[in-house]
Amino acid sequence: MAAFGPFRSRRHFKALSLWIFVSCVWRDHHHCRIDCSSLVAAEEITTTTTTRSNNNNKNGNNINTNNDNIHAMIVSSSRYWFNYRHAMNALGMYQILRNNGIPEENIVLMIADEYASNARNPYKNRMHATGIYRESWYNHTVPLDYRGSDVTVQNFIDALLGRAPKSLHTNADSNVLIYVTGHGGDQFFKFQDEEELTAQDIANLVDRMHQHGRYGKLLFIADTCQAFTLFDKVTAPNVLALGTSLKGENAYAHHSDKDLGLAVIERWTHAFLTSYERSSDTTTLHDIMVAPFVRKEVLAANVGIKDDTSVPKFKTVSLHEFFGVRGGGGGRIQDTPSSEDIIVTANVVKSSDEVERKRILMDLPIPPSPSFVVAMDESALGREDEDDMGYTSQPFEYPLRNVLVGFLVMVALVTTAEKIFLH
């Protein structure tokens, strides 16, 4: 048999090539199984019953917080792919509330665009702020109450006044959180570049909510450019208002995702979600929403707060009064997966009746204690061209595709090598 370059025969060369190929495939498959197994474990955990509210914290201390009386309106008003980060801001806030056991009927979620199904999204039906090997903040359990053309100023107002198809049913004792993110300017906030919610609109809305007894305490957060100007005309009592930038200042993105090719979250919201993981039962709104941003270089803007018409103040109101007891929901509340759920990961999960259930990676339930986070590196803030989240993005996440591509590459390499080395 003819010599084959440095190998004794063509057979030896092909055997070595096959061994290298199988080793690479096994390594890739092994990593995939590791990543999937944690998610499958989460699915099995969530089959146990969870409660909607829990007034005891993890240390066993009793806290006078009634989750049933906490209500939230969460709005991302921007559409178009490059505004992905605004939807992530809203989803991050939503996850906190649901993980703390705030009832779904107490939350209205408005997101203007379908980013999860956008053709440019390489992670189909998923949305990530911390890398594809951490949980998706969007999956089949996240109900979008208003989406697309339904995200309007009128629906926003009607939902808070109890006149929309999905409304907040609040009373004079309710703690109401309103969080809006998107694009804005001096005394206006845009809805899909078509409408504007003005500072006067907000003042009128809050006045009407007060007159009709629709809140006891209200926390209004705006994460947008010149956000604090939205509250210039608010005079209603017991309103705590926070804007992540002052007049003439912009709100900036925190970091970007290389595979998505765009920024994925705003600085203030990212910092809040990160700090929230370190909060305690005694943390106040001021401790987590204001104090970390005293130095302007953290956000490249100044946080503005308004509590002059309110008896409760940012420095005296506990965080859990608007967000619930941290972890008080006993883990994220989700529908128990049925035996009919569809399809695909590297792992096959079997139910008690041995019915095989496969699920798309993004559809697996989110682990009970989502990690929003990495430690903040202030030197990296705002560098949208750089990923500071400490994860490695791996675009090839489907083992069968890897096998096929690898096989074709191996055939091509062997064929080429034969032509070069064969004597």
Long-range contacts (C-beta under 8 A, 24 or more apart in sequence): 2-422, 2-423, 3-423, 4-418, 4-421, 4-422, 4-423, 5-417, 5-420, 5-421, 5-422, 6-421, 10-418, 10-422, 13-414, 13-417, 13-421, 14-414, 17-410, 17-413, 17-414, 18-410, 21-406, 21-407, 21-410, 24-406, 25-399, 25-402, 25-403, 25-406, 28-396, 28-399, 28-402, 29-346, 29-399, 29-402, 32-346, 32-397, 32-399, 33-346, 33-347, 35-133, 36-345, 36-346, 36-347, 36-361, 37-347, 38-367, 39-135, 39-345, 39-361, 39-364, 39-365, 39-367, 40-345, 40-347, 40-349, 40-364, 42-364, 42-365, 42-366, 42-367, 42-368, 43-337, 43-349, 43-359, 43-364, 43-365, 44-349, 45-331, 45-367, 45-368, 46-331, 46-332, 46-334, 46-336, 46-337, 46-365, 46-368, 47-336, 47-337, 50-101, 50-329, 50-330, 50-331, 50-332, 50-333, 51-101, 51-329, 51-330, 52-101, 52-103, 52-329, 52-333, 53-101, 53-103, 53-324, 53-328, 53-329, 54-101, 54-325, 54-328, 54-329, 54-330, 55-325, 55-328, 56-325, 56-328, 57-281, 57-325, 57-326, 57-327, 57-328, 58-326, 58-327, 59-281, 61-281, 63-281, 63-320, 63-325, 65-320, 65-321, 65-324, 65-325, 65-328, 67-100, 67-101, 67-102, 67-103, 67-106, 67-324, 67-325, 67-328, 67-329, 68-103, 68-106, 69-173, 69-174, 69-175, 70-97, 70-102, 70-106, 70-174, 70-175, 70-177, 70-321, 70-322, 70-323, 70-324, 71-106, 71-107, 71-168, 71-169, 71-170, 71-174, 71-175, 71-176, 71-177, 72-97, 72-102, 72-106, 72-107, 72-108, 72-168, 72-176, 72-177, 72-178, 72-179, 72-322, 73-107, 73-108, 73-110, 73-156, 73-159, 73-160, 73-168, 73-176, 73-177, 73-178, 73-179, 74-107, 74-108, 74-109, 74-110, 74-177, 74-179, 75-110, 75-151, 75-156, 75-178, 75-179, 75-180, 75-181, 75-182, 76-110, 76-111, 76-112, 76-151, 76-181, 76-182, 77-110, 77-112, 77-151, 77-180, 77-181, 77-182, 77-183, 77-189, 77-190, 77-191, 77-192, 78-112, 78-113, 78-181, 78-182, 78-183, 78-190, 78-192, 78-193, 79-112, 79-113, 79-148, 79-192, 79-193, 80-113, 81-113, 81-115, 81-118, 81-120, 81-262, 82-262, 83-113, 83-182, 83-183, 84-115, 84-127, 84-260, 84-262, 84-263, 84-264, 85-253, 85-262, 85-263, 85-264, 85-265, 85-266, 86-181, 86-182, 86-266, 87-111, 87-112, 87-113, 87-115, 87-127, 87-138, 88-127, 88-129, 88-137, 88-264, 88-265, 89-181, 89-223, 89-265, 89-266, 89-269, 90-179, 90-181, 91-127, 91-137, 91-138, 91-142, 92-129, 92-137, 92-265, 92-269, 92-270, 92-273, 92-372, 93-179, 93-269, 94-142, 95-137, 95-332, 95-366, 95-370, 95-372, 96-273, 96-276, 96-323, 97-177, 97-323, 97-324, 98-329, 98-332, 98-333, 99-327, 99-329, 99-331, 99-332, 99-368, 99-369, 99-370, 100-320, 100-323, 100-324, 100-325, 100-326, 100-327, 100-328, 100-329, 101-324, 101-325, 101-328, 101-329, 101-330, 101-333, 102-323, 102-324, 102-329, 104-143, 104-333, 105-169, 106-168, 108-145, 108-146, 108-159, 108-166, 108-167, 108-168, 109-142, 109-143, 109-144, 109-145, 109-146, 110-144, 110-145, 110-146, 110-147, 110-150, 110-151, 110-155, 110-156, 110-159, 111-144, 111-146, 111-147, 111-151, 112-147, 112-148, 112-151, 112-182, 112-191, 112-192, 113-147, 113-148, 114-147, 114-148, 120-260, 120-261, 121-260, 122-259, 122-260, 122-395, 123-259, 123-260, 123-362, 124-362, 125-360, 125-362, 125-363, 126-361, 126-362, 128-257, 128-264, 129-264, 129-265, 129-270, 129-372, 129-389, 130-371, 130-372, 130-373, 130-374, 130-389, 130-391, 131-257, 131-389, 131-391, 131-392, 131-393, 132-259, 132-391, 132-393, 132-394, 132-397, 133-391, 133-394, 134-371, 134-391, 135-366, 135-367, 135-370, 135-371, 136-362, 136-366, 137-366, 137-370, 138-362, 139-362, 139-363, 139-364, 139-365, 139-366, 140-362, 140-363, 141-332, 141-334, 141-335, 141-365, 141-366, 151-191, 151-192, 152-191, 152-192, 152-195, 153-191, 153-195, 153-196, 153-197, 153-201, 156-191, 156-197, 157-201, 157-205, 160-205, 160-209, 160-214, 161-205, 161-208, 161-209, 161-212, 161-214, 162-214, 168-214, 170-214, 170-215, 171-213, 171-214, 171-216, 172-213, 172-214, 172-215, 172-216, 173-216, 174-214, 174-215, 174-216, 175-215, 175-216, 175-217, 175-218, 175-219, 175-321, 175-322, 176-209, 176-214, 176-215, 176-217, 176-218, 176-219, 177-218, 177-219, 177-221, 177-322, 177-323, 178-218, 178-219, 178-220, 178-221, 179-221, 179-222, 179-223, 180-221, 180-222, 180-223, 180-224, 181-222, 181-223, 181-224, 181-266, 181-269, 182-224, 183-224, 183-225, 184-222, 184-224, 184-225, 184-226, 184-227, 184-230, 185-225, 185-226, 185-229, 186-226, 186-229, 186-247, 187-226, 187-229, 187-230, 187-232, 187-233, 188-230, 189-222, 189-224, 189-230, 197-230, 199-229, 199-230, 199-231, 199-232, 199-233, 199-234, 200-233, 202-230, 202-231, 202-233, 202-234, 203-233, 203-234, 203-235, 203-236, 206-234, 206-236, 206-239, 207-235, 207-236, 209-236, 210-236, 210-237, 210-238, 217-310, 217-312, 217-317, 217-321, 217-322, 219-285, 219-317, 219-322, 221-289, 223-251, 223-266, 223-268, 223-269, 224-251, 225-249, 225-250, 225-251, 226-250, 227-251, 227-304, 228-303, 228-304, 228-306, 231-304, 231-306, 234-306, 234-309, 235-309, 236-309, 237-309, 237-310, 237-311, 238-309, 238-310, 238-311, 238-312, 239-306, 239-307, 239-309, 239-310, 240-285, 240-305, 240-306, 240-307, 240-310, 240-312, 240-313, 240-314, 240-317, 241-305, 241-306, 241-307, 242-285, 242-289, 242-290, 242-303, 242-304, 242-305, 242-306, 242-314, 243-303, 243-304, 243-305, 244-268, 244-269, 244-299, 244-301, 244-303, 245-299, 245-301, 245-302, 245-303, 245-304, 246-301, 246-302, 246-304, 249-300, 249-301, 249-302, 250-300, 250-301, 251-299, 251-301, 252-299, 252-300, 252-301, 252-381, 252-382, 253-382, 253-384, 254-381, 254-382, 255-380, 255-383, 255-384, 255-386, 255-387, 255-388, 255-389, 256-384, 256-385, 256-386, 256-387, 257-387, 257-393, 258-387, 258-393, 259-393, 259-395, 263-384, 267-298, 267-299, 267-300, 267-381, 267-382, 268-293, 268-299, 268-303, 270-376, 271-298, 271-299, 271-376, 273-372, 273-373, 274-372, 274-373, 274-374, 274-375, 274-376, 276-319, 276-323, 276-326, 276-372, 277-371, 277-372, 277-373, 279-319, 279-326, 280-326, 281-318, 281-320, 281-325, 281-326, 282-318, 283-318, 283-319, 284-314, 284-315, 284-316, 284-317, 284-318, 284-319, 285-314, 285-315, 285-317, 285-318, 285-319, 285-322, 286-313, 286-314, 286-315, 287-319, 288-319, 289-314, 290-314, 297-378, 298-378, 298-381, 299-381, 300-381, 300-382, 327-369, 330-368, 331-368, 331-369, 332-365, 332-366, 332-368, 332-370, 334-365, 334-366, 337-365, 346-399, 361-397
